[in-house]
Amino acid sequence: MAQQSTVFQIRMNPQEKQEMFALFGAMGIKPSQAFRMFVNEVKRTGQMPFAPTLPNKETAEFLLLSDEQKGYEKVGKASDLLLDLDD
């Protein structure tokens, strides 16, 4: 008898999805296979396959800042960035 399956959906932003599909593709697996691997590892060990952590207060506050508030600057080319590093 064929095994029944069900659909499970995950919401994420389009950039994350694109990056995820590219990474898993480079590994030679589909996202659904990666998720099944994750689920099987949780079932096998009874815990997450990584240690989820919460950022400390300072890091959490920094993550909420805009790039401008963090002091990030946009550069046109990598060579421009390298010139800035030499200064």
C-alpha positions as CSV (number, residue, x, y, z in Angstrom):
1,M,0.0,0.0,0.0
2,A,1.3,3.4,-0.9
3,Q,2.2,5.8,1.9
4,Q,-0.1,8.8,2.3
5,S,1.3,12.2,2.3
6,T,0.1,15.6,3.4
7,V,1.0,19.2,2.4
8,F,2.9,21.5,4.8
9,Q,3.4,25.1,3.8
10,I,6.1,27.5,5.1
11,R,5.9,31.3,4.8
12,M,9.1,33.2,4.1
13,N,10.1,36.2,2.2
14,P,11.0,35.8,-1.5
15,Q,14.7,36.5,-0.9
16,E,15.0,33.8,1.7
17,K,13.2,31.3,-0.6
18,Q,15.5,32.1,-3.5
19,E,18.6,31.6,-1.3
20,M,17.2,28.4,0.2
21,F,16.4,26.9,-3.1
22,A,19.8,27.8,-4.5
23,L,21.6,26.3,-1.4
24,F,19.7,23.1,-1.4
25,G,20.1,22.8,-5.2
26,A,23.8,23.1,-4.8
27,M,23.6,20.3,-2.3
28,G,21.6,18.2,-4.8
29,I,18.5,18.0,-2.7
30,K,15.0,19.6,-2.9
31,P,13.7,21.8,0.0
32,S,11.1,19.2,0.8
33,Q,13.9,16.6,1.2
34,A,15.8,19.0,3.5
35,F,12.8,19.5,5.6
36,R,12.2,15.7,5.9
37,M,15.8,15.3,6.9
38,F,15.3,18.0,9.6
39,V,12.1,16.3,10.9
40,N,13.7,12.9,10.9
41,E,16.6,14.2,13.0
42,V,14.2,15.8,15.5
43,K,12.3,12.5,15.7
44,R,15.6,10.5,16.1
45,T,17.2,12.7,18.8
46,G,14.1,14.3,20.4
47,Q,15.7,17.7,20.0
48,M,16.5,20.4,17.5
49,P,19.6,19.5,15.3
50,F,21.1,22.9,16.3
51,A,21.0,25.0,19.4
52,P,18.5,27.9,18.9
53,T,19.5,30.9,20.8
54,L,18.1,34.4,21.5
55,P,20.4,37.3,20.9
56,N,21.4,39.3,24.0
57,K,19.8,42.7,24.6
58,E,22.6,44.7,22.8
59,T,22.5,42.4,19.7
60,A,18.7,42.5,19.6
61,E,18.7,46.3,19.7
62,F,21.4,46.5,17.0
63,L,19.4,44.2,14.7
64,L,16.4,46.5,14.9
65,L,18.5,49.5,13.6
66,S,18.4,50.5,9.9
67,D,21.5,50.1,7.8
68,E,22.0,53.8,8.0
69,Q,21.8,53.8,11.8
70,K,24.3,51.0,11.9
71,G,26.7,53.1,9.9
72,Y,26.7,51.0,6.8
73,E,27.7,52.8,3.6
74,K,26.9,51.7,0.0
75,V,29.7,51.3,-2.4
76,G,29.4,51.0,-6.2
77,K,32.2,48.6,-6.8
78,A,34.4,46.2,-4.7
79,S,37.4,48.2,-5.8
80,D,35.9,51.3,-4.2
81,L,35.5,49.4,-0.9
82,L,39.1,48.2,-1.1
83,L,40.3,51.8,-1.5
84,D,38.3,52.8,1.5
85,L,39.9,50.0,3.5
86,D,43.4,51.3,2.6
87,D,42.6,54.8,4.0
